[in-house]
């Protein structure tokens, strides 16, 4: 009976091995972007809550593309949350691209987080709107540190052990 089961299993595995099955069904950018987006969304909510209004960072982000604040708080929050998620995936794409070329995950994460920090500051300087209008400098630095941690953790999760080493 044992031999019969083994023959059946070996025939089945031969058929299954014809299919190409990836260990990770999502691209590295999707995995890293999802982890970074969730970590930074939670951080923005906590920072906003500590400042008195949990959703105010998202409203500030939403005010940037519309250049007005008369949309109502809920509209600005929704626009800001969507813009934040899109931006996190764009930054994740840049990070993954840079990390794959340099093979330096931590350095790439620091560089991309620093550029994100500067871009946010420059955007607020140019428009007078943005998340830097509602968050103090310490929170923005903490946001960059969280972003670095999320990128490194995301890359460790996205890459199989053989590629991560």
C-alpha positions in Angstrom: 0.0 0.0 0.0 2.8 2.4 0.9 4.4 1.8 -2.6 1.1 2.6 -4.2 0.7 5.9 -2.4 4.3 6.9 -3.3 3.7 6.1 -7.0 0.6 8.1 -6.9 2.3 11.1 -5.3 5.3 11.0 -7.7 2.9 11.0 -10.7 0.9 13.9 -9.2 4.0 16.0 -8.4 5.3 15.4 -11.9 2.2 17.0 -13.4 2.2 19.8 -10.8 5.8 20.7 -11.6 4.9 21.6 -15.1 3.2 24.7 -13.8 5.3 27.8 -13.0 4.3 28.8 -9.4 6.0 31.8 -7.9 6.7 31.9 -4.3 5.6 35.5 -4.1 2.5 36.3 -6.3 3.1 40.1 -6.0 5.9 42.3 -7.3 8.5 43.7 -4.8 7.1 47.2 -5.3 3.6 46.1 -4.4 4.8 44.4 -1.2 7.1 47.2 -0.1 4.5 49.8 -1.1 1.8 48.1 0.9 4.0 47.8 4.0 5.2 51.4 3.7 1.7 52.7 3.1 0.2 50.9 6.1 3.1 52.0 8.4 3.0 55.6 7.4 -0.8 55.8 7.4 -0.8 54.6 11.0 2.0 57.0 11.8 0.1 60.0 10.3 -3.0 59.0 12.2 -1.1 58.8 15.5 0.7 62.1 14.9 -2.6 63.8 14.0 -4.4 62.3 17.0 -1.6 63.6 19.3 -2.0 67.0 17.7 -5.8 67.0 18.3 -7.3 65.8 15.0 -6.3 62.4 13.8 -7.3 63.1 10.2 -5.7 66.6 9.9 -2.5 65.3 8.2 -4.6 63.7 5.4 -6.7 66.9 5.0 -3.4 68.9 4.7 -2.2 66.5 2.0 -5.5 66.7 0.2 -5.4 70.5 0.2 -2.2 70.5 -2.0 -3.6 69.4 -5.4 -6.8 71.4 -5.1 -5.1 74.6 -3.8 -8.2 75.3 -1.7 -9.7 74.2 1.5 -13.4 74.9 0.8 -14.0 71.2 -0.2 -15.0 70.4 3.3 -12.9 68.4 5.7 -14.2 65.0 4.7 -13.4 65.6 1.0 -9.9 66.8 1.8 -9.3 63.8 4.1 -10.4 61.4 1.4 -8.3 63.1 -1.3 -5.4 63.2 1.1 -5.6 59.6 2.0 -5.8 58.5 -1.6 -2.9 60.8 -2.6 -0.9 59.5 0.3 -1.4 55.9 -0.7 -0.5 56.6 -4.3 2.6 58.6 -3.2 3.8 55.7 -1.0 3.6 53.3 -3.9 5.5 55.7 -6.2 8.2 56.2 -3.5 8.3 52.4 -3.0 8.8 51.9 -6.8 11.8 54.3 -6.6 13.2 52.6 -3.5 12.9 49.1 -5.0 14.5 50.3 -8.3 17.4 51.9 -6.4 17.9 49.0 -3.9 18.0 46.5 -6.8 20.7 48.5 -8.6 22.8 49.4 -5.6 22.3 46.2 -3.6 22.3 48.5 -0.5 18.8 48.2 1.0 19.4 50.3 4.1 21.3 53.1 2.2 18.6 53.1 -0.5 15.9 53.4 2.2 17.6 56.3 3.9 18.2 58.1 0.6 14.6 57.7 -0.6 13.2 58.8 2.9 15.5 61.8 2.9 14.3 62.8 -0.6 10.7 62.3 0.5 11.4 64.5 3.5 12.9 67.3 1.3 10.2 67.0 -1.3 7.5 67.4 1.3 9.2 70.4 2.7 9.7 72.0 -0.8 6.1 71.3 -1.7 4.9 73.1 1.4 7.3 76.0 0.7 6.0 76.4 -2.8 2.3 76.0 -2.2 1.8 76.9 1.5 -0.1 73.6 1.9 0.9 70.1 2.8 1.5 67.8 5.7 4.4 69.9 6.9 2.0 72.7 7.8 0.3 70.5 10.5 3.2 68.3 11.7 6.2 69.7 13.7 9.7 68.9 12.6 10.1 66.1 15.1 7.1 64.3 13.7 8.3 64.7 10.2 11.7 63.2 11.2 10.0 60.4 12.9 7.9 59.8 9.8 11.1 59.5 7.8 12.5 57.0 10.3 9.3 54.9 10.1 9.5 55.1 6.3 13.1 53.7 6.4 12.0 50.9 8.7 9.0 50.1 6.5 11.2 49.9 3.4 13.8 47.7 5.0 11.1 45.4 6.5 9.2 45.4 3.2 12.2 44.4 1.2 13.1 41.6 3.6 9.5 40.3 3.3 9.3 40.8 -0.5 12.6 39.0 -1.3 13.1 35.3 -0.9 15.9 34.3 1.5 18.2 33.5 -1.4 17.8 37.0 -3.0 17.8 38.9 0.3 21.2 37.7 1.4 
